[in-house]
Amino acid sequence: MPRPTHFEIHAENPERAITFYKKMFGWEFTKWEGPMPYWLITTGDKEPGINGGLMPRMGPLIPDAPVIAYVCTMMVDDLDSLVDRALKSGGTMALPRMPIPGMGWLAYVKDTEGNIFGMMQADEKAA
């Protein structure tokens, strides 16, 4: 069965987005030496997960458009704390904390570039 192996963040201001994700999750960014501006993202080496990339946005952001991109969700230990950190780091709330019954709590946040990502805290008692 196919599994996600990479994600990509498109940013109007790559340096601002890099700062945001470093503050949020402690991710490491390495400038790619290829023909286009691109940063490889390492999300961790001990936990299961995928790595990704970041590049300049190739077109204009449409601020109030419906979600038209792939939304990656990160499993977190303390959803409320990380939502608070996102807001203090320049992000905005896309969808507030909501229960996914029997699974956990989910929230969607917009980063500094308007990209939406999810964060989920496991909790079998969520309802």
VOVEX-810908 format. One line per field, with one value per atom (N, C-alpha, C): residue number from 1; residue in three letters; atom name; x negated, z negated, y negated. Coordinates in pm, 1 decimal, padded with zeros to 6 digits. Each point is the difference from the previous one (the first is absolute). Layout:
! residues N
pos	(NUM / ...)
code	(ALA / ...)
site	(CA / ...)
c1	(X / ...)
c3	(Z / ...)
c2	(Y / ...)
//
This chain:
! residues 127
pos	(1 / 1 / 1 / 2 / 2 / 2 / 3 / 3 / 3 / 4 / 4 / 4 / 5 / 5 / 5 / 6 / 6 / 6 / 7 / 7 / 7 / 8 / 8 / 8 / 9 / 9 / 9 / 10 / 10 / 10 / 11 / 11 / 11 / 12 / 12 / 12 / 13 / 13 / 13 / 14 / 14 / 14 / 15 / 15 / 15 / 16 / 16 / 16 / 17 / 17 / 17 / 18 / 18 / 18 / 19 / 19 / 19 / 20 / 20 / 20 / 21 / 21 / 21 / 22 / 22 / 22 / 23 / 23 / 23 / 24 / 24 / 24 / 25 / 25 / 25 / 26 / 26 / 26 / 27 / 27 / 27 / 28 / 28 / 28 / 29 / 29 / 29 / 30 / 30 / 30 / 31 / 31 / 31 / 32 / 32 / 32 / 33 / 33 / 33 / 34 / 34 / 34 / 35 / 35 / 35 / 36 / 36 / 36 / 37 / 37 / 37 / 38 / 38 / 38 / 39 / 39 / 39 / 40 / 40 / 40 / 41 / 41 / 41 / 42 / 42 / 42 / 43 / 43 / 43 / 44 / 44 / 44 / 45 / 45 / 45 / 46 / 46 / 46 / 47 / 47 / 47 / 48 / 48 / 48 / 49 / 49 / 49 / 50 / 50 / 50 / 51 / 51 / 51 / 52 / 52 / 52 / 53 / 53 / 53 / 54 / 54 / 54 / 55 / 55 / 55 / 56 / 56 / 56 / 57 / 57 / 57 / 58 / 58 / 58 / 59 / 59 / 59 / 60 / 60 / 60 / 61 / 61 / 61 / 62 / 62 / 62 / 63 / 63 / 63 / 64 / 64 / 64 / 65 / 65 / 65 / 66 / 66 / 66 / 67 / 67 / 67 / 68 / 68 / 68 / 69 / 69 / 69 / 70 / 70 / 70 / 71 / 71 / 71 / 72 / 72 / 72 / 73 / 73 / 73 / 74 / 74 / 74 / 75 / 75 / 75 / 76 / 76 / 76 / 77 / 77 / 77 / 78 / 78 / 78 / 79 / 79 / 79 / 80 / 80 / 80 / 81 / 81 / 81 / 82 / 82 / 82 / 83 / 83 / 83 / 84 / 84 / 84 / 85 / 85 / 85 / 86 / 86 / 86 / 87 / 87 / 87 / 88 / 88 / 88 / 89 / 89 / 89 / 90 / 90 / 90 / 91 / 91 / 91 / 92 / 92 / 92 / 93 / 93 / 93 / 94 / 94 / 94 / 95 / 95 / 95 / 96 / 96 / 96 / 97 / 97 / 97 / 98 / 98 / 98 / 99 / 99 / 99 / 100 / 100 / 100 / 101 / 101 / 101 / 102 / 102 / 102 / 103 / 103 / 103 / 104 / 104 / 104 / 105 / 105 / 105 / 106 / 106 / 106 / 107 / 107 / 107 / 108 / 108 / 108 / 109 / 109 / 109 / 110 / 110 / 110 / 111 / 111 / 111 / 112 / 112 / 112 / 113 / 113 / 113 / 114 / 114 / 114 / 115 / 115 / 115 / 116 / 116 / 116 / 117 / 117 / 117 / 118 / 118 / 118 / 119 / 119 / 119 / 120 / 120 / 120 / 121 / 121 / 121 / 122 / 122 / 122 / 123 / 123 / 123 / 124 / 124 / 124 / 125 / 125 / 125 / 126 / 126 / 126 / 127 / 127 / 127)
code	(MET / MET / MET / PRO / PRO / PRO / ARG / ARG / ARG / PRO / PRO / PRO / THR / THR / THR / HIS / HIS / HIS / PHE / PHE / PHE / GLU / GLU / GLU / ILE / ILE / ILE / HIS / HIS / HIS / ALA / ALA / ALA / GLU / GLU / GLU / ASN / ASN / ASN / PRO / PRO / PRO / GLU / GLU / GLU / ARG / ARG / ARG / ALA / ALA / ALA / ILE / ILE / ILE / THR / THR / THR / PHE / PHE / PHE / TYR / TYR / TYR / LYS / LYS / LYS / LYS / LYS / LYS / MET / MET / MET / PHE / PHE / PHE / GLY / GLY / GLY / TRP / TRP / TRP / GLU / GLU / GLU / PHE / PHE / PHE / THR / THR / THR / LYS / LYS / LYS / TRP / TRP / TRP / GLU / GLU / GLU / GLY / GLY / GLY / PRO / PRO / PRO / MET / MET / MET / PRO / PRO / PRO / TYR / TYR / TYR / TRP / TRP / TRP / LEU / LEU / LEU / ILE / ILE / ILE / THR / THR / THR / THR / THR / THR / GLY / GLY / GLY / ASP / ASP / ASP / LYS / LYS / LYS / GLU / GLU / GLU / PRO / PRO / PRO / GLY / GLY / GLY / ILE / ILE / ILE / ASN / ASN / ASN / GLY / GLY / GLY / GLY / GLY / GLY / LEU / LEU / LEU / MET / MET / MET / PRO / PRO / PRO / ARG / ARG / ARG / MET / MET / MET / GLY / GLY / GLY / PRO / PRO / PRO / LEU / LEU / LEU / ILE / ILE / ILE / PRO / PRO / PRO / ASP / ASP / ASP / ALA / ALA / ALA / PRO / PRO / PRO / VAL / VAL / VAL / ILE / ILE / ILE / ALA / ALA / ALA / TYR / TYR / TYR / VAL / VAL / VAL / CYS / CYS / CYS / THR / THR / THR / MET / MET / MET / MET / MET / MET / VAL / VAL / VAL / ASP / ASP / ASP / ASP / ASP / ASP / LEU / LEU / LEU / ASP / ASP / ASP / SER / SER / SER / LEU / LEU / LEU / VAL / VAL / VAL / ASP / ASP / ASP / ARG / ARG / ARG / ALA / ALA / ALA / LEU / LEU / LEU / LYS / LYS / LYS / SER / SER / SER / GLY / GLY / GLY / GLY / GLY / GLY / THR / THR / THR / MET / MET / MET / ALA / ALA / ALA / LEU / LEU / LEU / PRO / PRO / PRO / ARG / ARG / ARG / MET / MET / MET / PRO / PRO / PRO / ILE / ILE / ILE / PRO / PRO / PRO / GLY / GLY / GLY / MET / MET / MET / GLY / GLY / GLY / TRP / TRP / TRP / LEU / LEU / LEU / ALA / ALA / ALA / TYR / TYR / TYR / VAL / VAL / VAL / LYS / LYS / LYS / ASP / ASP / ASP / THR / THR / THR / GLU / GLU / GLU / GLY / GLY / GLY / ASN / ASN / ASN / ILE / ILE / ILE / PHE / PHE / PHE / GLY / GLY / GLY / MET / MET / MET / MET / MET / MET / GLN / GLN / GLN / ALA / ALA / ALA / ASP / ASP / ASP / GLU / GLU / GLU / LYS / LYS / LYS / ALA / ALA / ALA / ALA / ALA / ALA)
site	(N / CA / C / N / CA / C / N / CA / C / N / CA / C / N / CA / C / N / CA / C / N / CA / C / N / CA / C / N / CA / C / N / CA / C / N / CA / C / N / CA / C / N / CA / C / N / CA / C / N / CA / C / N / CA / C / N / CA / C / N / CA / C / N / CA / C / N / CA / C / N / CA / C / N / CA / C / N / CA / C / N / CA / C / N / CA / C / N / CA / C / N / CA / C / N / CA / C / N / CA / C / N / CA / C / N / CA / C / N / CA / C / N / CA / C / N / CA / C / N / CA / C / N / CA / C / N / CA / C / N / CA / C / N / CA / C / N / CA / C / N / CA / C / N / CA / C / N / CA / C / N / CA / C / N / CA / C / N / CA / C / N / CA / C / N / CA / C / N / CA / C / N / CA / C / N / CA / C / N / CA / C / N / CA / C / N / CA / C / N / CA / C / N / CA / C / N / CA / C / N / CA / C / N / CA / C / N / CA / C / N / CA / C / N / CA / C / N / CA / C / N / CA / C / N / CA / C / N / CA / C / N / CA / C / N / CA / C / N / CA / C / N / CA / C / N / CA / C / N / CA / C / N / CA / C / N / CA / C / N / CA / C / N / CA / C / N / CA / C / N / CA / C / N / CA / C / N / CA / C / N / CA / C / N / CA / C / N / CA / C / N / CA / C / N / CA / C / N / CA / C / N / CA / C / N / CA / C / N / CA / C / N / CA / C / N / CA / C / N / CA / C / N / CA / C / N / CA / C / N / CA / C / N / CA / C / N / CA / C / N / CA / C / N / CA / C / N / CA / C / N / CA / C / N / CA / C / N / CA / C / N / CA / C / N / CA / C / N / CA / C / N / CA / C / N / CA / C / N / CA / C / N / CA / C / N / CA / C / N / CA / C / N / CA / C / N / CA / C / N / CA / C / N / CA / C / N / CA / C / N / CA / C / N / CA / C / N / CA / C / N / CA / C / N / CA / C / N / CA / C / N / CA / C / N / CA / C / N / CA / C / N / CA / C)
c1	(-00084.6 / 00084.6 / -00089.8 / 00025.9 / -00081.0 / 00010.5 / -00113.4 / -00005.0 / -00063.6 / 00037.7 / -00068.9 / -00148.4 / -00084.5 / -00144.0 / -00066.5 / 00073.4 / -00058.9 / 00113.4 / -00026.5 / 00096.4 / -00075.3 / 00074.8 / -00062.3 / 00080.1 / -00071.2 / 00060.9 / -00037.0 / 00099.6 / -00023.8 / 00013.4 / -00099.3 / -00003.5 / -00027.5 / 00075.4 / -00027.1 / -00132.3 / -00030.7 / -00123.6 / -00064.9 / -00087.2 / -00057.9 / -00068.9 / -00075.9 / -00071.4 / 00097.7 / 00108.8 / 00101.5 / 00065.1 / 00030.3 / 00060.2 / -00097.1 / -00128.2 / -00100.8 / -00004.9 / -00001.9 / -00002.3 / 00122.9 / 00116.5 / 00123.9 / -00008.0 / -00038.0 / -00001.1 / -00112.5 / -00109.8 / -00104.6 / 00054.5 / 00070.1 / 00058.0 / 00108.8 / 00082.5 / 00112.4 / -00044.4 / -00085.2 / -00028.6 / -00148.3 / -00088.5 / -00142.8 / -00054.7 / 00069.9 / -00046.6 / -00130.6 / -00080.6 / -00125.8 / 00018.9 / -00055.3 / 00008.7 / -00140.0 / -00018.1 / -00128.8 / 00021.7 / -00069.9 / 00011.2 / -00050.1 / 00082.9 / -00035.9 / -00092.9 / -00097.7 / -00097.7 / 00040.5 / 00125.4 / 00048.2 / 00026.5 / 00062.4 / 00018.9 / 00112.1 / 00075.9 / 00110.5 / -00005.4 / 00060.0 / 00002.7 / 00083.9 / -00059.6 / 00068.9 / -00072.3 / 00075.5 / -00056.9 / 00054.5 / -00088.0 / 00041.5 / 00035.3 / 00106.2 / 00046.8 / -00017.6 / -00069.8 / -00012.3 / 00086.8 / 00099.2 / 00096.6 / -00036.0 / -00100.8 / -00042.6 / -00062.9 / -00077.5 / -00064.4 / 00031.1 / 00073.4 / 00030.2 / 00146.8 / 00089.7 / 00142.0 / 00040.1 / 00106.8 / 00047.1 / 00056.2 / -00014.6 / 00051.5 / -00067.8 / 00027.8 / -00057.6 / -00072.3 / -00090.3 / -00070.6 / 00059.4 / -00040.8 / 00060.4 / -00091.3 / 00060.9 / -00073.4 / 00079.5 / -00069.8 / 00061.8 / -00052.9 / 00088.6 / -00039.5 / 00081.6 / -00048.2 / 00080.5 / 00132.3 / 00105.6 / 00131.0 / -00009.0 / 00061.7 / -00010.3 / 00112.9 / 00092.4 / 00110.2 / 00054.6 / 00096.7 / 00053.8 / 00084.0 / -00006.1 / 00084.3 / 00137.7 / 00102.7 / 00137.1 / 00047.7 / -00002.3 / 00019.4 / 00124.7 / 00114.8 / 00122.3 / 00045.2 / -00091.9 / 00034.7 / 00020.6 / 00083.3 / 00011.1 / -00133.9 / -00015.2 / -00125.2 / -00018.5 / -00109.7 / -00027.0 / -00135.9 / -00056.6 / -00131.6 / 00008.5 / -00104.2 / -00010.9 / -00024.4 / 00076.3 / -00017.7 / -00071.4 / -00116.6 / -00072.4 / 00040.0 / 00012.3 / 00035.1 / -00110.9 / -00038.9 / -00102.9 / 00064.8 / -00042.6 / 00045.0 / -00078.0 / 00070.4 / -00064.2 / 00046.1 / -00079.2 / 00034.1 / 00090.7 / -00008.7 / 00075.6 / 00055.8 / 00116.6 / 00060.6 / 00020.1 / 00055.8 / 00029.4 / -00126.6 / -00105.9 / -00126.2 / -00056.6 / 00008.5 / -00055.3 / 00087.4 / 00131.1 / 00086.2 / -00036.4 / -00018.2 / -00039.9 / -00134.3 / -00094.3 / -00131.4 / 00013.5 / 00085.6 / 00021.0 / 00051.7 / 00098.3 / 00058.4 / -00102.0 / -00082.4 / -00102.6 / -00115.3 / -00013.8 / -00108.4 / 00043.4 / 00123.2 / 00046.5 / 00101.9 / 00036.1 / 00101.8 / 00139.5 / 00101.4 / 00139.1 / 00079.8 / 00112.5 / 00085.4 / 00078.0 / -00003.1 / 00081.4 / 00126.7 / -00015.3 / 00112.4 / -00039.1 / 00080.2 / -00037.4 / 00005.9 / -00057.0 / -00004.1 / 00137.7 / 00002.8 / 00125.0 / -00027.4 / 00099.5 / -00022.0 / 00011.9 / -00084.7 / 00015.0 / 00031.4 / 00129.2 / 00041.6 / -00082.3 / -00046.0 / -00077.9 / -00144.0 / -00038.0 / -00135.8 / -00077.6 / 00057.8 / -00073.1 / 00058.4 / -00081.8 / 00038.8 / -00079.5 / 00068.1 / -00061.9 / 00022.7 / -00101.0 / 00013.3 / -00077.9 / 00049.7 / -00070.7 / -00046.3 / -00122.9 / -00062.1 / -00052.2 / 00004.2 / -00067.1 / -00136.0 / -00103.6 / -00133.6 / -00013.5 / -00118.7 / -00022.9 / 00019.9 / 00007.9 / 00016.3 / 00141.7 / 00090.2 / 00137.4 / 00022.8 / -00104.7 / 00015.3 / 00066.3 / 00089.3 / 00067.9 / -00071.2 / -00020.1 / -00049.1 / 00082.5 / 00004.2 / 00075.6 / -00091.2 / 00054.0 / -00067.8 / 00103.7 / -00040.3 / 00092.3 / -00063.9 / 00079.9 / -00041.3 / 00083.3 / -00066.3 / 00070.6 / 00077.7 / 00123.9 / 00083.6 / 00120.1 / -00003.2 / 00108.3 / 00134.2 / -00002.2 / 00123.4 / 00057.6 / -00064.9 / 00050.4 / 00138.4 / 00090.3 / 00136.1 / 00062.9)
c3	(00000.0 / 00000.0 / 00000.0 / 00086.6 / 00002.2 / -00132.3 / -00042.5 / -00122.7 / 00030.5 / -00071.8 / 00019.2 / -00032.6 / 00084.6 / -00023.0 / -00005.9 / 00031.6 / 00006.9 / -00003.5 / -00055.3 / 00007.6 / 00044.6 / 00048.9 / 00048.8 / -00048.7 / -00048.8 / -00045.4 / 00100.2 / 00054.7 / 00093.2 / -00077.8 / 00010.5 / -00084.4 / 00080.6 / -00028.7 / 00060.7 / -00051.8 / -00126.0 / -00063.2 / -00066.2 / 00073.1 / -00054.2 / -00135.3 / -00018.9 / -00127.1 / -00117.2 / 00022.8 / -00104.6 / -00033.5 / 00102.9 / -00021.8 / -00072.6 / 00037.3 / -00066.8 / -00148.8 / -00031.8 / -00140.0 / -00074.3 / 00062.6 / -00061.5 / -00033.6 / 00096.3 / -00022.6 / -00093.1 / -00002.1 / -00099.2 / -00140.3 / -00018.2 / -00131.1 / -00038.9 / 00096.0 / -00027.7 / -00038.6 / 00083.4 / -00014.8 / -00012.8 / 00010.6 / -00008.2 / 00124.2 / 00112.8 / 00123.6 / 00046.1 / 00072.4 / 00057.2 / 00148.9 / 00049.0 / 00140.9 / 00058.1 / 00117.3 / 00069.0 / 00141.3 / 00036.0 / 00135.5 / 00101.0 / 00099.7 / 00107.6 / 00095.6 / 00052.2 / 00091.2 / 00146.3 / 00026.8 / 00136.5 / 00071.4 / 00118.5 / 00085.4 / -00042.5 / -00101.0 / -00043.3 / -00151.4 / -00053.5 / -00145.7 / -00063.5 / -00087.8 / -00062.3 / -00128.2 / -00103.7 / -00127.3 / -00033.6 / -00037.5 / -00046.8 / -00147.9 / -00040.5 / -00138.3 / -00064.4 / -00112.1 / -00080.7 / -00123.4 / -00015.4 / -00108.8 / -00123.9 / 00007.8 / -00113.3 / 00050.9 / -00086.0 / 00045.1 / -00090.7 / -00106.8 / -00092.2 / 00004.6 / 00031.7 / 00004.3 / 00143.2 / 00014.5 / 00135.6 / 00061.8 / 00128.2 / 00067.8 / 00133.7 / 00063.7 / 00131.0 / -00005.1 / 00093.8 / 00016.8 / 00119.5 / 00021.2 / 00107.3 / 00056.8 / 00063.9 / 00061.5 / -00007.8 / 00020.8 / 00000.7 / 00120.2 / 00068.5 / 00119.0 / 00010.9 / 00078.4 / 00022.4 / 00068.3 / -00039.9 / 00062.9 / 00147.3 / 00086.0 / 00144.3 / 00056.7 / -00082.2 / 00045.9 / -00117.0 / 00025.4 / -00109.1 / -00096.5 / -00125.6 / -00101.4 / 00007.9 / -00000.7 / -00002.1 / -00144.2 / -00080.2 / -00144.9 / -00046.6 / 00062.7 / -00048.8 / 00084.5 / 00078.9 / 00082.7 / -00088.5 / 00044.4 / -00076.5 / 00005.0 / -00087.4 / -00002.7 / 00134.9 / 00067.3 / 00129.5 / -00000.1 / -00118.2 / -00011.8 / -00089.0 / 00004.2 / -00086.7 / -00141.8 / -00094.6 / -00138.9 / -00074.2 / -00049.8 / -00082.8 / -00145.0 / -00072.4 / -00141.4 / -00083.6 / -00104.7 / -00091.0 / -00127.7 / -00047.0 / -00128.5 / -00109.1 / -00097.9 / -00105.9 / -00137.1 / -00102.2 / -00136.4 / -00070.4 / 00035.6 / -00068.9 / 00103.4 / 00053.0 / 00107.3 / -00040.0 / -00116.6 / -00040.7 / -00008.4 / -00053.9 / -00012.1 / 00137.1 / 00095.0 / 00132.9 / 00081.2 / -00018.8 / 00065.3 / -00052.3 / -00130.5 / -00060.1 / 00056.7 / 00013.0 / 00055.5 / 00144.2 / 00077.3 / 00139.5 / 00007.8 / -00082.5 / 00002.0 / -00043.3 / -00098.0 / -00046.3 / 00099.1 / 00091.8 / 00099.4 / 00132.5 / 00007.0 / 00121.7 / 00078.8 / -00046.1 / 00066.8 / -00039.4 / 00068.1 / -00032.1 / -00003.9 / -00068.8 / -00013.3 / 00129.1 / 00053.4 / 00116.7 / -00045.7 / -00081.1 / -00061.7 / -00143.9 / -00097.0 / -00140.0 / -00038.8 / -00113.8 / -00056.1 / 00009.7 / 00052.0 / 00013.2 / -00029.5 / -00052.8 / -00027.6 / 00126.6 / 00008.8 / 00098.2 / -00086.7 / -00012.4 / -00097.2 / 00007.5 / -00118.3 / -00010.9 / 00045.1 / 00052.6 / 00052.7 / -00075.1 / -00010.6 / -00064.3 / 00033.6 / -00020.2 / 00021.7 / 00116.0 / 00090.1 / 00121.6 / 00009.6 / 00045.4 / 00029.1 / 00127.2 / 00078.9 / 00119.7 / -00022.7 / 00036.9 / -00016.8 / 00135.1 / 00024.5 / 00117.1 / -00045.1 / 00076.9 / -00031.4 / 00046.1 / -00009.0 / 00038.5 / 00148.8 / 00079.8 / 00145.1 / 00045.4 / -00093.0 / 00034.7 / 00028.0 / -00015.0 / 00018.3 / -00123.6 / 00021.7 / -00111.1 / -00033.0 / -00130.1 / -00044.8 / -00120.5 / -00022.9 / -00111.8 / -00111.8 / -00120.7 / -00115.3 / -00074.2 / -00038.5 / -00067.8 / -00126.8 / -00105.8 / -00127.4 / -00021.1 / -00015.7 / -00019.0 / -00131.4 / 00005.4 / -00119.3 / 00038.9 / -00037.9 / 00036.0 / -00058.9 / -00102.9 / -00065.3 / 00062.8 / 00101.3 / 00065.5 / 00057.1 / -00022.4 / 00052.6 / 00020.4)
c2	(00117.1 / -00117.1 / -00124.4 / -00097.2 / -00122.3 / -00076.2 / -00055.9 / -00080.0 / -00134.3 / -00103.5 / -00127.7 / 00015.9 / -00057.4 / 00009.0 / -00136.7 / -00104.8 / -00133.7 / -00101.4 / -00113.1 / -00109.5 / -00124.0 / -00096.8 / -00122.5 / -00119.8 / -00099.7 / -00124.3 / -00108.5 / -00068.9 / -00110.2 / -00130.0 / -00087.1 / -00119.2 / -00125.9 / -00104.6 / -00129.9 / -00055.7 / 00027.2 / -00045.0 / 00121.7 / 00072.8 / 00123.3 / -00017.0 / -00106.7 / -00017.5 / -00015.7 / -00071.2 / -00017.5 / 00134.6 / 00078.6 / 00131.6 / 00093.4 / -00004.7 / 00082.5 / -00034.9 / -00128.0 / -00043.5 / 00052.2 / -00009.7 / 00046.8 / 00148.6 / 00084.9 / 00144.7 / 00044.1 / -00073.5 / 00029.6 / -00024.5 / -00112.8 / -00031.7 / 00100.0 / 00038.4 / 00089.3 / 00139.9 / 00060.6 / 00142.3 / 00033.6 / -00099.8 / 00028.2 / 00068.4 / -00012.6 / 00063.4 / -00062.2 / 00079.6 / -00048.2 / -00026.0 / -00109.7 / -00038.4 / -00006.6 / 00062.0 / -00000.5 / -00052.4 / -00106.5 / -00057.9 / 00101.8 / 00028.8 / 00091.8 / -00072.3 / 00069.4 / -00060.6 / 00014.6 / 00024.9 / 00017.9 / -00131.2 / 00007.6 / -00117.6 / -00094.6 / 00035.7 / -00085.8 / -00016.7 / -00106.2 / -00017.4 / 00111.3 / 00075.2 / 00113.2 / 00036.6 / 00032.2 / 00042.0 / 00137.6 / 00091.3 / 00131.8 / -00011.6 / 00066.4 / -00006.1 / 00136.8 / 00002.7 / 00121.2 / -00019.3 / 00087.7 / -00015.1 / 00080.8 / 00081.8 / 00082.4 / 00127.4 / 00063.6 / 00122.9 / 00118.2 / -00020.3 / 00109.3 / 00041.9 / -00092.4 / 00030.6 / 00036.6 / 00081.5 / 00027.0 / -00127.7 / -00015.4 / -00118.3 / -00018.8 / -00111.1 / -00029.9 / -00133.2 / -00018.8 / -00126.5 / -00072.7 / -00123.6 / -00076.7 / -00104.9 / -00098.7 / -00109.0 / -00129.1 / -00110.1 / -00132.3 / -00075.4 / -00069.2 / -00075.1 / -00127.7 / -00096.9 / -00120.8 / 00035.7 / -00067.7 / 00021.1 / -00038.2 / 00080.2 / -00022.4 / -00084.0 / -00041.1 / -00083.2 / -00078.1 / -00086.7 / -00081.3 / 00083.7 / -00036.1 / 00061.4 / -00064.6 / 00080.5 / -00050.3 / 00017.2 / -00108.5 / 00010.4 / 00074.6 / -00019.0 / 00062.4 / 00118.6 / 00056.4 / 00115.1 / 00122.8 / 00095.9 / 00123.9 / 00073.7 / 00097.0 / 00075.8 / 00069.0 / -00028.8 / 00061.8 / 00068.2 / 00016.9 / 00060.6 / 00122.7 / 00077.4 / 00115.6 / -00048.6 / 00045.5 / -00040.2 / 00112.2 / -00027.9 / 00095.6 / -00022.5 / 00108.7 / -00008.7 / 00060.6 / -00072.0 / 00046.2 / 00051.0 / 00117.7 / 00052.4 / -00072.8 / -00055.4 / -00078.8 / 00050.3 / -00029.5 / 00041.0 / -00100.0 / -00126.9 / -00105.4 / -00097.6 / 00032.1 / -00078.9 / -00146.1 / -00023.7 / -00137.8 / -00085.1 / 00057.5 / -00072.7 / -00035.9 / 00093.9 / -00026.9 / -00095.0 / 00005.1 / -00099.2 / -00138.6 / -00011.3 / -00127.4 / -00046.7 / 00092.0 / -00035.1 / -00047.6 / 00066.7 / -00039.8 / -00143.3 / -00031.5 / -00134.1 / -00105.0 / 00031.7 / -00093.6 / -00013.4 / 00097.7 / -00002.9 / -00061.4 / -00051.5 / -00065.3 / 00079.5 / 00118.1 / 00079.3 / -00047.3 / 00053.2 / -00031.6 / 00129.9 / -00004.6 / 00117.3 / 00021.2 / 00120.9 / 00033.4 / 00072.4 / 00103.3 / 00070.7 / 00030.0 / -00042.8 / 00021.9 / 00147.5 / 00028.3 / 00135.6 / 00064.8 / 00122.4 / 00074.1 / 00146.8 / 00071.1 / 00141.3 / 00084.4 / 00099.5 / 00107.5 / 00122.0 / 00035.8 / 00100.6 / 00129.0 / 00040.5 / 00122.5 / -00011.5 / -00115.7 / -00017.1 / -00107.9 / -00119.7 / -00108.3 / -00136.0 / -00101.7 / -00139.6 / -00056.4 / -00070.6 / -00051.8 / -00150.4 / -00071.5 / -00143.2 / -00029.2 / -00095.2 / -00044.8 / -00143.3 / -00026.9 / -00130.6 / -00046.7 / -00132.0 / -00057.2 / -00049.9 / 00033.2 / -00049.9 / -00144.5 / -00055.5 / -00139.7 / -00024.1 / 00107.0 / -00012.2 / 00033.1 / 00028.7 / 00033.6 / 00147.2 / 00084.2 / 00144.4 / 00059.8 / 00095.4 / 00066.0 / 00130.0 / 00023.5 / 00129.9 / 00041.7 / 00130.7 / 00052.7 / 00046.5 / -00002.0 / 00058.4 / 00083.1 / 00121.8 / 00090.2 / 00053.6 / 00002.0 / 00058.4 / 00125.7 / 00114.2 / 00126.4 / -00001.5 / 00048.9 / 00012.8 / 00085.5 / 00127.5 / 00091.4 / -00042.9 / -00084.1 / -00044.8 / -00126.6 / -00053.6 / -00121.8 / 00026.8 / -00093.2 / 00015.7 / -00136.9)
//
